[in-house]
Amino acid sequence: MDSSGKGQRDNMKYPNLELIEYITENTACELFENELIMSTYHKFKMFVFPQTWSSTALGFDGCGGQAITEAYTTVVEMSWCYTNKTEEIRGFNFIESEDKIYAVFFDGKIAYICLNPNSEFFKDFNRMCMKPQRGAEYYVDESLNGEYEYSRVSIL
């Protein structure tokens, strides 16, 4: 508790999820337009949880005071859905496919965005302890097993 009798979590601001969805969609379209097939539609899931940082800079590389700081982390799962048209003997067959894009925000500010991340990402996500910007490159899946064609992390 601080001197006002409130806990630190009481002072945290809830993220603006509508704005976060907008930022995720536009950033993903810009970053991955050359790597992904034009999408038919997007599906979103959002997860918000408190995360504790050892600096007021949160998960961003920068100057911050050395104070234990708690802020909301938002992870956005964006399914980039598209239809592949394959030719068969009796006409066309439409196959629904999707790539997964995950955007990570600290205190409502975008930190990085991952295209088809590896299992380390999901372990951290399940523990509600996402890596800071400088550790985001560990989420690239370098052993793609055929499920996805690309894996990439962009630090913003």
N, CA and C atoms as a LAMMPS dump frame, in Angstrom:
ITEM: TIMESTEP
0
ITEM: NUMBER OF ATOMS
468
ITEM: BOX BOUNDS ff ff ff
-5.0000000000000000e+02 5.0000000000000000e+02
-5.0000000000000000e+02 5.0000000000000000e+02
-5.0000000000000000e+02 5.0000000000000000e+02
ITEM: ATOMS id mol type element x y z
1 1 1 N 0.834 -1.185 0
2 1 2 C 0 0 0
3 1 3 C 0.878 1.247 0
4 2 1 N 0.391 2.265 -0.67
5 2 2 C 1.116 3.518 -0.641
6 2 3 C 0.575 4.397 0.484
7 3 1 N 1.046 5.628 0.574
8 3 2 C 0.672 6.512 1.681
9 3 3 C -0.803 6.89 1.67
10 4 1 N -1.479 6.781 0.534
11 4 2 C -2.902 7.121 0.469
12 4 3 C -3.789 5.966 0.914
13 5 1 N -3.181 4.828 1.222
14 5 2 C -3.971 3.68 1.654
15 5 3 C -4.41 2.795 0.5
16 6 1 N -4.036 3.151 -0.721
17 6 2 C -4.387 2.35 -1.894
18 6 3 C -3.216 1.468 -2.276
19 7 1 N -3.506 0.318 -2.813
20 7 2 C -2.47 -0.547 -3.348
21 7 3 C -2.027 -0.038 -4.705
22 8 1 N -0.883 -0.514 -5.163
23 8 2 C -0.368 -0.057 -6.452
24 8 3 C -1.307 -0.426 -7.594
25 9 1 N -1.951 -1.579 -7.519
26 9 2 C -2.833 -2.021 -8.585
27 9 3 C -4.04 -1.095 -8.735
28 10 1 N -4.448 -0.42 -7.646
29 10 2 C -5.569 0.513 -7.716
30 10 3 C -5.251 1.714 -8.594
31 11 1 N -3.966 2.034 -8.756
32 11 2 C -3.557 3.197 -9.544
33 11 3 C -3.286 2.855 -11.006
34 12 1 N -3.367 1.597 -11.369
35 12 2 C -3.076 1.189 -12.748
36 12 3 C -4.249 1.55 -13.654
37 13 1 N -3.929 1.98 -14.88
38 13 2 C -4.964 2.317 -15.856
39 13 3 C -5.29 1.085 -16.696
40 14 1 N -6.579 0.856 -16.919
41 14 2 C -6.976 -0.214 -17.829
42 14 3 C -6.655 0.206 -19.254
43 15 1 N -6.185 -0.726 -20.077
44 15 2 C -5.856 -0.369 -21.463
45 15 3 C -7.123 -0.131 -22.295
46 16 1 N -6.987 0.714 -23.302
47 16 2 C -8.07 0.996 -24.242
48 16 3 C -8.05 -0.11 -25.306
49 17 1 N -8.878 -1.131 -25.126
50 17 2 C -8.823 -2.315 -25.99
51 17 3 C -9.219 -2.016 -27.432
52 18 1 N -10.122 -1.101 -27.634
53 18 2 C -10.518 -0.744 -29.003
54 18 3 C -9.336 -0.121 -29.756
55 19 1 N -8.606 0.753 -29.088
56 19 2 C -7.426 1.367 -29.696
57 19 3 C -6.33 0.331 -29.924
58 20 1 N -6.15 -0.559 -28.975
59 20 2 C -5.136 -1.606 -29.109
60 20 3 C -5.454 -2.521 -30.297
61 21 1 N -6.709 -2.863 -30.503
62 21 2 C -7.094 -3.676 -31.665
63 21 3 C -6.77 -2.943 -32.963
64 22 1 N -7.088 -1.661 -33.024
65 22 2 C -6.817 -0.842 -34.206
66 22 3 C -5.311 -0.787 -34.497
67 23 1 N -4.505 -0.539 -33.463
68 23 2 C -3.051 -0.467 -33.632
69 23 3 C -2.504 -1.813 -34.101
70 24 1 N -2.99 -2.903 -33.513
71 24 2 C -2.523 -4.241 -33.896
72 24 3 C -2.813 -4.523 -35.364
73 25 1 N -4.044 -4.276 -35.784
74 25 2 C -4.428 -4.579 -37.167
75 25 3 C -3.612 -3.76 -38.161
76 26 1 N -3.471 -2.465 -37.921
77 26 2 C -2.736 -1.611 -38.857
78 26 3 C -1.241 -1.905 -38.868
79 27 1 N -0.681 -2.17 -37.706
80 27 2 C 0.745 -2.478 -37.635
81 27 3 C 1.043 -3.811 -38.32
82 28 1 N 0.208 -4.812 -38.075
83 28 2 C 0.41 -6.127 -38.7
84 28 3 C 0.294 -6.035 -40.218
85 29 1 N -0.681 -5.3 -40.7
86 29 2 C -0.846 -5.157 -42.152
87 29 3 C 0.372 -4.496 -42.784
88 30 1 N 0.928 -3.494 -42.118
89 30 2 C 2.121 -2.826 -42.632
90 30 3 C 3.353 -3.719 -42.588
91 31 1 N 3.553 -4.39 -41.46
92 31 2 C 4.769 -5.181 -41.267
93 31 3 C 4.82 -6.441 -42.119
94 32 1 N 3.692 -7.095 -42.271
95 32 2 C 3.691 -8.429 -42.864
96 32 3 C 3.016 -8.502 -44.23
97 33 1 N 2.784 -7.36 -44.868
98 33 2 C 2.063 -7.364 -46.138
99 33 3 C 2.782 -8.169 -47.223
100 34 1 N 4.099 -8.238 -47.179
101 34 2 C 4.844 -8.976 -48.2
102 34 3 C 5.002 -10.451 -47.875
103 35 1 N 4.752 -10.838 -46.63
104 35 2 C 4.967 -12.218 -46.223
105 35 3 C 3.681 -13.038 -46.173
106 36 1 N 2.561 -12.361 -46.124
107 36 2 C 1.297 -13.072 -45.977
108 36 3 C 0.393 -12.827 -47.172
109 37 1 N -0.44 -13.811 -47.44
110 37 2 C -1.448 -13.678 -48.478
111 37 3 C -2.486 -12.676 -47.991
112 38 1 N -3.057 -11.893 -48.918
113 38 2 C -4.087 -10.92 -48.541
114 38 3 C -5.171 -11.612 -47.724
115 39 1 N -5.473 -11.045 -46.584
116 39 2 C -6.429 -11.701 -45.693
117 39 3 C -7.869 -11.504 -46.154
118 40 1 N -8.691 -12.499 -45.843
119 40 2 C -10.113 -12.427 -46.092
120 40 3 C -10.788 -11.712 -44.93
121 41 1 N -10.344 -12.018 -43.724
122 41 2 C -10.847 -11.367 -42.52
123 41 3 C -9.884 -11.62 -41.374
124 42 1 N -10.08 -10.886 -40.292
125 42 2 C -9.249 -11.026 -39.093
126 42 3 C -10.134 -11.389 -37.91
127 43 1 N -9.605 -12.202 -37.015
128 43 2 C -10.278 -12.516 -35.757
129 43 3 C -9.345 -12.085 -34.638
130 44 1 N -9.911 -11.511 -33.58
131 44 2 C -9.109 -11.016 -32.472
132 44 3 C -9.505 -11.678 -31.159
133 45 1 N -8.502 -11.927 -30.318
134 45 2 C -8.687 -12.295 -28.921
135 45 3 C -7.718 -11.43 -28.139
136 46 1 N -8.17 -10.929 -26.996
137 46 2 C -7.313 -10.073 -26.185
138 46 3 C -7.211 -10.625 -24.772
139 47 1 N -6.011 -10.541 -24.23
140 47 2 C -5.738 -11.026 -22.88
141 47 3 C -5.022 -9.913 -22.125
142 48 1 N -5.538 -9.57 -20.966
143 48 2 C -4.972 -8.493 -20.166
144 48 3 C -4.64 -9.045 -18.783
145 49 1 N -3.416 -8.777 -18.319
146 49 2 C -3.014 -9.24 -16.996
147 49 3 C -1.967 -8.286 -16.426
148 50 1 N -1.887 -8.177 -15.102
149 50 2 C -0.861 -7.322 -14.505
150 50 3 C 0.505 -8.005 -14.555
151 51 1 N 1.532 -7.21 -14.777
152 51 2 C 2.891 -7.734 -14.796
153 51 3 C 3.775 -6.767 -14.016
154 52 1 N 4.676 -7.313 -13.238
155 52 2 C 5.556 -6.502 -12.402
156 52 3 C 6.918 -6.348 -13.075
157 53 1 N 7.43 -5.113 -13.048
158 53 2 C 8.704 -4.777 -13.674
159 53 3 C 9.627 -4.18 -12.618
160 54 1 N 10.92 -4.287 -12.849
161 54 2 C 11.894 -3.768 -11.881
162 54 3 C 12.254 -2.309 -12.142
163 55 1 N 11.606 -1.692 -13.121
164 55 2 C 11.907 -0.317 -13.488
165 55 3 C 10.626 0.358 -13.958
166 56 1 N 10.587 1.668 -13.859
167 56 2 C 9.42 2.405 -14.358
168 56 3 C 9.399 2.456 -15.888
169 57 1 N 10.456 1.985 -16.542
170 57 2 C 10.471 1.895 -18.01
171 57 3 C 9.676 0.68 -18.493
172 58 1 N 9.196 -0.128 -17.564
173 58 2 C 8.421 -1.347 -17.859
174 58 3 C 9.268 -2.273 -18.726
175 59 1 N 8.701 -2.815 -19.806
176 59 2 C 9.425 -3.742 -20.667
177 59 3 C 10.132 -3.065 -21.816
178 60 1 N 10.195 -1.75 -21.774
179 60 2 C 10.848 -0.993 -22.846
180 60 3 C 12.279 -0.695 -22.44
181 61 1 N 13.166 -0.669 -23.418
182 61 2 C 14.543 -0.278 -23.137
183 61 3 C 14.576 1.235 -23.049
184 62 1 N 14.935 1.742 -21.927
185 62 2 C 14.972 3.185 -21.756
186 62 3 C 15.294 3.524 -20.326
187 63 1 N 15.357 4.795 -20.066
188 63 2 C 15.649 5.273 -18.719
189 63 3 C 14.38 5.228 -17.886
190 64 1 N 14.499 4.646 -16.759
191 64 2 C 13.384 4.605 -15.825
192 64 3 C 13.927 4.527 -14.419
193 65 1 N 13.112 4.934 -13.502
194 65 2 C 13.528 4.872 -12.119
195 65 3 C 13.559 3.439 -11.626
196 66 1 N 14.439 3.157 -10.699
197 66 2 C 14.532 1.803 -10.156
198 66 3 C 13.483 1.638 -9.066
199 67 1 N 12.275 1.389 -9.508
200 67 2 C 11.173 1.179 -8.582
201 67 3 C 10.336 0.024 -9.115
202 68 1 N 9.944 -0.851 -8.233
203 68 2 C 9.076 -1.958 -8.648
204 68 3 C 7.787 -1.339 -9.167
205 69 1 N 7.449 -1.642 -10.414
206 69 2 C 6.3 -1.034 -11.072
207 69 3 C 5.41 -2.112 -11.649
208 70 1 N 4.136 -1.987 -11.401
209 70 2 C 3.168 -2.937 -11.943
210 70 3 C 2.339 -2.227 -12.999
211 71 1 N 2.157 -2.87 -14.144
212 71 2 C 1.373 -2.306 -15.238
213 71 3 C 0.665 -3.448 -15.958
214 72 1 N -0.403 -3.101 -16.646
215 72 2 C -1.121 -4.13 -17.402
216 72 3 C -0.369 -4.469 -18.682
217 73 1 N -0.226 -5.753 -18.919
218 73 2 C 0.292 -6.269 -20.184
219 73 3 C -0.905 -6.765 -20.966
220 74 1 N -0.979 -6.392 -22.228
221 74 2 C -2.046 -6.85 -23.109
222 74 3 C -1.416 -7.65 -24.238
223 75 1 N -1.911 -8.863 -24.446
224 75 2 C -1.471 -9.693 -25.558
225 75 3 C -2.676 -9.848 -26.485
226 76 1 N -2.487 -9.469 -27.737
227 76 2 C -3.549 -9.563 -28.733
228 76 3 C -3.221 -10.703 -29.682
229 77 1 N -4.141 -11.652 -29.793
230 77 2 C -3.999 -12.72 -30.783
231 77 3 C -4.847 -12.329 -31.984
232 78 1 N -4.196 -12.163 -33.119
233 78 2 C -4.888 -11.803 -34.35
234 78 3 C -4.733 -12.957 -35.329
235 79 1 N -5.832 -13.554 -35.697
236 79 2 C -5.802 -14.62 -36.705
237 79 3 C -5.942 -13.966 -38.07
238 80 1 N -4.945 -14.149 -38.896
239 80 2 C -4.911 -13.602 -40.25
240 80 3 C -5.498 -14.685 -41.145
241 81 1 N -6.791 -14.617 -41.401
242 81 2 C -7.499 -15.682 -42.11
243 81 3 C -7.574 -15.372 -43.605
244 82 1 N -7.366 -16.389 -44.399
245 82 2 C -7.436 -16.222 -45.846
246 82 3 C -7.861 -17.542 -46.483
247 83 1 N -8.251 -17.454 -47.718
248 83 2 C -8.706 -18.629 -48.447
249 83 3 C -7.743 -18.906 -49.585
250 84 1 N -7.242 -20.119 -49.617
251 84 2 C -6.406 -20.567 -50.732
252 84 3 C -7.294 -21.285 -51.731
253 85 1 N -7.145 -20.946 -52.977
254 85 2 C -7.944 -21.598 -54.004
255 85 3 C -7.055 -22.616 -54.705
256 86 1 N -7.412 -23.886 -54.619
257 86 2 C -6.655 -24.929 -55.305
258 86 3 C -7.548 -25.589 -56.341
259 87 1 N -6.964 -25.938 -57.459
260 87 2 C -7.742 -26.524 -58.543
261 87 3 C -7.812 -28.035 -58.373
262 88 1 N -8.987 -28.562 -58.493
263 88 2 C -9.197 -30 -58.453
264 88 3 C -9.859 -30.428 -59.755
265 89 1 N -10.044 -31.713 -59.902
266 89 2 C -10.629 -32.248 -61.127
267 89 3 C -12.017 -31.678 -61.391
268 90 1 N -12.816 -31.501 -60.352
269 90 2 C -14.2 -31.033 -60.527
270 90 3 C -14.367 -29.548 -60.235
271 91 1 N -13.405 -28.753 -60.415
272 91 2 C -13.56 -27.329 -60.149
273 91 3 C -12.545 -26.848 -59.14
274 92 1 N -12.997 -25.918 -58.329
275 92 2 C -12.099 -25.308 -57.35
276 92 3 C -12.437 -25.761 -55.943
277 93 1 N -11.422 -25.916 -55.157
278 93 2 C -11.565 -26.261 -53.757
279 93 3 C -11.009 -25.089 -52.949
280 94 1 N -11.786 -24.563 -52.019
281 94 2 C -11.345 -23.439 -51.207
282 94 3 C -10.922 -23.955 -49.838
283 95 1 N -9.705 -23.666 -49.474
284 95 2 C -9.155 -24.135 -48.208
285 95 3 C -8.941 -22.931 -47.299
286 96 1 N -9.55 -22.971 -46.136
287 96 2 C -9.389 -21.903 -45.152
288 96 3 C -8.057 -22.087 -44.428
289 97 1 N -7.258 -21.042 -44.366
290 97 2 C -5.959 -21.087 -43.695
291 97 3 C -5.82 -19.85 -42.812
292 98 1 N -4.863 -19.915 -41.897
293 98 2 C -4.62 -18.737 -41.08
294 98 3 C -3.204 -18.737 -40.526
295 99 1 N -2.692 -17.544 -40.326
296 99 2 C -1.45 -17.328 -39.607
297 99 3 C -1.823 -16.618 -38.318
298 100 1 N -0.988 -16.772 -37.304
299 100 2 C -1.242 -16.135 -36.012
300 100 3 C -0.251 -15.002 -35.788
301 101 1 N -0.786 -13.867 -35.432
302 101 2 C 0.017 -12.701 -35.113
303 101 3 C -0.299 -12.324 -33.669
304 102 1 N 0.735 -12.104 -32.873
305 102 2 C 0.555 -11.716 -31.474
306 102 3 C 1.241 -10.377 -31.249
307 103 1 N 0.479 -9.41 -30.775
308 103 2 C 1.033 -8.108 -30.432
309 103 3 C 1.079 -7.999 -28.913
310 104 1 N 2.182 -7.482 -28.394
311 104 2 C 2.357 -7.358 -26.948
312 104 3 C 2.473 -5.873 -26.606
313 105 1 N 1.62 -5.453 -25.675
314 105 2 C 1.565 -4.067 -25.221
315 105 3 C 1.876 -4.026 -23.734
316 106 1 N 2.653 -3.034 -23.327
317 106 2 C 2.906 -2.783 -21.911
318 106 3 C 2.299 -1.429 -21.581
319 107 1 N 1.391 -1.405 -20.639
320 107 2 C 0.721 -0.175 -20.218
321 107 3 C 0.078 0.555 -21.401
322 108 1 N -0.491 -0.214 -22.345
323 108 2 C -1.192 0.362 -23.484
324 108 3 C -0.312 0.796 -24.636
325 109 1 N 1.005 0.591 -24.543
326 109 2 C 1.93 0.979 -25.614
327 109 3 C 2.499 -0.28 -26.254
328 110 1 N 2.507 -0.314 -27.586
329 110 2 C 2.979 -1.516 -28.276
330 110 3 C 4.483 -1.689 -28.078
331 111 1 N 4.875 -2.912 -27.737
332 111 2 C 6.289 -3.223 -27.517
333 111 3 C 6.851 -4.022 -28.689
334 112 1 N 6.152 -5.091 -29.079
335 112 2 C 6.597 -5.905 -30.201
336 112 3 C 5.425 -6.707 -30.736
337 113 1 N 5.65 -7.244 -31.938
338 113 2 C 4.618 -8.025 -32.603
339 113 3 C 5.281 -9.279 -33.174
340 114 1 N 4.643 -10.423 -32.978
341 114 2 C 5.219 -11.712 -33.375
342 114 3 C 4.332 -12.381 -34.416
343 115 1 N 4.945 -12.879 -35.458
344 115 2 C 4.247 -13.67 -36.465
345 115 3 C 4.621 -15.129 -36.223
346 116 1 N 3.625 -15.944 -35.904
347 116 2 C 3.818 -17.377 -35.651
348 116 3 C 4.963 -17.645 -34.676
349 117 1 N 4.834 -17.201 -33.418
350 117 2 C 5.933 -17.374 -32.449
351 117 3 C 6.133 -18.826 -32.037
352 118 1 N 7.231 -19.063 -31.33
353 118 2 C 7.588 -20.414 -30.892
354 118 3 C 6.919 -20.777 -29.562
355 119 1 N 7.221 -21.952 -29.048
356 119 2 C 6.598 -22.442 -27.811
357 119 3 C 7.04 -21.645 -26.585
358 120 1 N 8.221 -21.029 -26.633
359 120 2 C 8.684 -20.193 -25.521
360 120 3 C 7.72 -19.023 -25.266
361 121 1 N 7.194 -18.466 -26.343
362 121 2 C 6.215 -17.381 -26.236
363 121 3 C 5.002 -17.839 -25.428
364 122 1 N 4.507 -19.025 -25.74
365 122 2 C 3.295 -19.516 -25.078
366 122 3 C 3.552 -19.917 -23.631
367 123 1 N 4.77 -20.38 -23.332
368 123 2 C 5.116 -20.662 -21.94
369 123 3 C 5.085 -19.373 -21.121
370 124 1 N 5.708 -18.32 -21.651
371 124 2 C 5.713 -17.033 -20.957
372 124 3 C 4.3 -16.465 -20.855
373 125 1 N 3.534 -16.616 -21.91
374 125 2 C 2.152 -16.133 -21.921
375 125 3 C 1.323 -16.841 -20.842
376 126 1 N 1.455 -18.152 -20.739
377 126 2 C 0.708 -18.902 -19.733
378 126 3 C 1.131 -18.531 -18.314
379 127 1 N 2.402 -18.15 -18.138
380 127 2 C 2.898 -17.704 -16.828
381 127 3 C 2.58 -16.24 -16.571
382 128 1 N 2.041 -15.552 -17.588
383 128 2 C 1.743 -14.11 -17.529
384 128 3 C 2.998 -13.318 -17.189
385 129 1 N 4.057 -13.633 -17.908
386 129 2 C 5.35 -12.986 -17.678
387 129 3 C 6.065 -12.851 -19.024
388 130 1 N 5.633 -11.874 -19.824
389 130 2 C 6.18 -11.69 -21.168
390 130 3 C 7.566 -11.048 -21.095
391 131 1 N 8.406 -11.409 -22.055
392 131 2 C 9.756 -10.849 -22.112
393 131 3 C 9.679 -9.366 -22.481
394 132 1 N 10.651 -8.575 -22.011
395 132 2 C 10.723 -7.17 -22.44
396 132 3 C 11.163 -7.095 -23.893
397 133 1 N 11.166 -5.895 -24.446
398 133 2 C 11.554 -5.717 -25.858
399 133 3 C 12.881 -6.372 -26.182
400 134 1 N 13.876 -6.196 -25.346
401 134 2 C 15.214 -6.711 -25.665
402 134 3 C 15.254 -8.235 -25.691
403 135 1 N 14.257 -8.919 -25.152
404 135 2 C 14.221 -10.379 -25.148
405 135 3 C 13.255 -10.971 -26.141
406 136 1 N 12.571 -10.13 -26.906
407 136 2 C 11.513 -10.599 -27.809
408 136 3 C 12.039 -11.488 -28.938
409 137 1 N 13.299 -11.334 -29.332
410 137 2 C 13.825 -12.144 -30.445
411 137 3 C 13.857 -13.631 -30.102
412 138 1 N 13.772 -13.973 -28.819
413 138 2 C 13.735 -15.39 -28.429
414 138 3 C 12.425 -16.068 -28.812
415 139 1 N 11.47 -15.295 -29.243
416 139 2 C 10.172 -15.845 -29.631
417 139 3 C 10.097 -16.261 -31.099
418 140 1 N 11.175 -16.075 -31.87
419 140 2 C 11.177 -16.491 -33.276
420 140 3 C 11.313 -18.009 -33.343
421 141 1 N 10.444 -18.636 -34.106
422 141 2 C 10.476 -20.092 -34.274
423 141 3 C 11.391 -20.412 -35.447
424 142 1 N 12.595 -20.887 -35.141
425 142 2 C 13.57 -21.174 -36.196
426 142 3 C 13.465 -22.599 -36.716
427 143 1 N 12.623 -23.403 -36.095
428 143 2 C 12.479 -24.8 -36.514
429 143 3 C 11.082 -25.056 -37.068
430 144 1 N 10.61 -24.151 -37.893
431 144 2 C 9.241 -24.278 -38.4
432 144 3 C 9.01 -25.69 -38.926
433 145 1 N 7.999 -26.336 -38.378
434 145 2 C 7.751 -27.742 -38.703
435 145 3 C 6.709 -27.917 -39.798
436 146 1 N 6.599 -26.95 -40.673
437 146 2 C 5.68 -27.09 -41.785
438 146 3 C 4.309 -26.492 -41.555
439 147 1 N 3.963 -26.205 -40.301
440 147 2 C 2.644 -25.638 -40.027
441 147 3 C 2.552 -24.217 -40.563
442 148 1 N 3.64 -23.457 -40.383
443 148 2 C 3.681 -22.08 -40.858
444 148 3 C 4.9 -21.898 -41.743
445 149 1 N 4.784 -20.951 -42.651
446 149 2 C 5.879 -20.682 -43.568
447 149 3 C 6.865 -19.668 -42.985
448 150 1 N 6.366 -18.758 -42.147
449 150 2 C 7.194 -17.678 -41.616
450 150 3 C 7.063 -17.602 -40.098
451 151 1 N 8.127 -17.119 -39.465
452 151 2 C 8.095 -16.725 -38.061
453 151 3 C 8.993 -15.5 -37.955
454 152 1 N 8.503 -14.471 -37.309
455 152 2 C 9.274 -13.233 -37.222
456 152 3 C 8.808 -12.418 -36.023
457 153 1 N 9.706 -11.652 -35.46
458 153 2 C 9.38 -10.722 -34.389
459 153 3 C 9.834 -9.338 -34.832
460 154 1 N 8.969 -8.359 -34.681
461 154 2 C 9.331 -6.972 -34.962
462 154 3 C 9.21 -6.181 -33.674
463 155 1 N 10.311 -5.561 -33.272
464 155 2 C 10.317 -4.746 -32.066
465 155 3 C 9.989 -3.323 -32.486
466 156 1 N 9 -2.76 -31.847
467 156 2 C 8.51 -1.434 -32.268
468 156 3 C 8.868 -0.339 -31.284
